[in-house]
Amino acid sequence: MKLAIVIAALICTSAQAEGLTPSTMGLHIGSHHFTARESGTWNDINPGVYARWDSGLVLGTLRNSERRQSVYAAYVMESQRWNGLSAAVMVGGITGYSRSVSPMASVSVAAAVTDRASMRVSLLPKAYPKGSAVVHLSTEWGF
């Protein structure tokens, strides 16, 4: 996890030097799986970090549901904030599962805690027959 934070910090530092500073940084917290796993249990503690740019690009890393480190790249479209809430749809690819890159999609709602901080609840559908749909919690800060 420490390595992931260092890498994220380096990416952001490098991006800032190029004038490509992310507009939002976030922390992955945890998840709940809706179906049982065939062998063992799902990992519901998913610490990680992510960065989102105004262009819609999202890059992140987290400890995944199978207890492996994942990295992902995605594109997000988010609504304007209304009464402190916004909705988003995200699609992309993620590593760390049985395939080298697996599809990833989510719909989410973010609730403003302050003018810059939000809590986000995301719903990810089952990507594979042996997988599980997931609800995920993260927190994020806008710049």
C-alpha positions in Angstrom: 0.0 0.0 0.0 2.8 2.4 0.8 4.3 1.8 -2.7 0.9 2.6 -4.2 0.7 5.9 -2.4 4.3 6.8 -3.4 3.5 6.0 -7.0 0.3 8.0 -6.9 2.2 11.0 -5.4 4.9 10.7 -8.1 2.2 10.6 -10.9 0.5 13.7 -9.5 3.8 15.5 -9.0 4.8 14.7 -12.6 1.4 15.7 -13.9 1.5 19.0 -12.0 4.9 19.7 -13.6 3.4 19.2 -17.0 0.3 21.3 -16.2 -1.9 18.2 -16.1 -2.9 18.3 -12.4 -5.8 16.0 -11.5 -9.0 17.8 -10.4 -9.8 15.2 -7.8 -7.9 12.7 -5.6 -9.7 9.9 -3.8 -9.2 7.1 -1.3 -10.8 3.7 -1.7 -12.2 2.4 1.6 -14.1 -0.8 1.3 -16.9 -2.8 -0.4 -19.7 -5.3 0.1 -20.2 -8.3 -2.2 -23.7 -9.5 -3.0 -22.9 -13.1 -3.7 -20.8 -15.7 -1.9 -17.4 -16.8 -3.3 -17.0 -20.4 -4.4 -13.8 -20.8 -2.4 -13.0 -18.7 0.6 -14.4 -15.2 1.1 -14.2 -11.9 -0.7 -12.0 -9.2 0.6 -14.2 -6.3 1.6 -11.3 -4.0 2.8 -10.0 -2.3 -0.3 -7.5 0.5 0.5 -6.3 2.4 -2.4 -5.9 5.8 -4.1 -7.1 7.3 -7.4 -6.8 10.5 -9.4 -9.4 12.0 -11.7 -8.9 14.7 -14.3 -11.4 17.1 -15.8 -11.1 15.3 -19.1 -12.8 12.2 -17.4 -9.6 10.2 -17.1 -9.3 8.2 -13.9 -6.2 6.3 -12.8 -6.0 4.3 -9.6 -4.8 1.4 -7.5 -6.4 -0.7 -4.8 -6.3 -4.0 -2.9 -8.9 -6.0 -4.8 -11.6 -8.4 -3.8 -9.3 -11.4 -4.4 -6.6 -9.9 -2.1 -4.3 -8.8 -4.9 -3.1 -5.3 -5.9 -5.0 -3.9 -8.9 -4.3 -0.9 -11.1 -7.0 0.6 -13.3 -7.6 3.2 -16.0 -11.1 4.4 -16.8 -13.2 7.2 -18.2 -15.9 8.8 -16.1 -18.8 11.1 -17.0 -20.3 13.0 -14.0 -23.4 15.1 -13.6 -23.3 18.6 -12.2 -23.8 18.8 -8.5 -27.4 19.3 -7.4 -28.3 19.8 -3.7 -24.9 18.4 -2.8 -25.3 15.2 -4.9 -23.8 14.2 -8.2 -24.1 11.0 -10.3 -21.4 9.3 -12.4 -20.9 6.5 -14.9 -17.4 5.0 -15.3 -16.0 2.4 -17.7 -12.5 1.0 -18.0 -10.1 -1.8 -17.4 -8.5 -3.2 -14.2 -5.7 -5.6 -13.6 -5.1 -8.1 -10.7 -7.8 -10.7 -11.5 -7.8 -13.9 -13.5 -7.4 -12.1 -16.8 -4.5 -9.7 -17.5 -7.1 -6.8 -17.9 -10.7 -7.2 -16.9 -13.6 -4.9 -17.8 -14.7 -2.5 -15.1 -17.9 -0.4 -15.0 -19.8 1.4 -12.3 -22.5 3.9 -11.5 -22.1 6.0 -8.5 -23.5 8.8 -6.4 -21.3 11.3 -4.5 -22.6 13.3 -1.5 -20.8 16.5 -0.7 -19.4 16.7 2.9 -17.8 20.1 2.4 -17.3 22.3 -0.7 -14.3 20.1 -1.6 -14.8 16.8 0.0 -17.3 14.1 -0.9 -18.3 10.5 0.0 -19.0 8.3 -3.0 -21.0 5.1 -3.2 -20.5 3.0 -6.3 -22.3 0.0 -7.7 -20.2 -2.4 -9.9 -22.0 -5.1 -11.7 -20.8 -8.7 -11.8 -18.1 -8.8 -14.6 -17.8 -12.7 -14.8 -20.1 -15.6 -13.9 -18.0 -16.5 -10.8 -17.8 -12.9 -9.7 -20.1 -10.7 -7.6 -21.8 -7.4 -7.9 -20.3 -5.0 -5.4 -21.2 -1.8 -3.6 -18.0 0.3 -2.9 -17.3 3.3 -0.6 -14.7 5.9 -1.3 -14.0 9.5 -0.3 -12.6 12.2 -2.5 -11.2 15.7 -2.5 -11.5 18.3 -5.3 -8.8 20.9 -6.1 
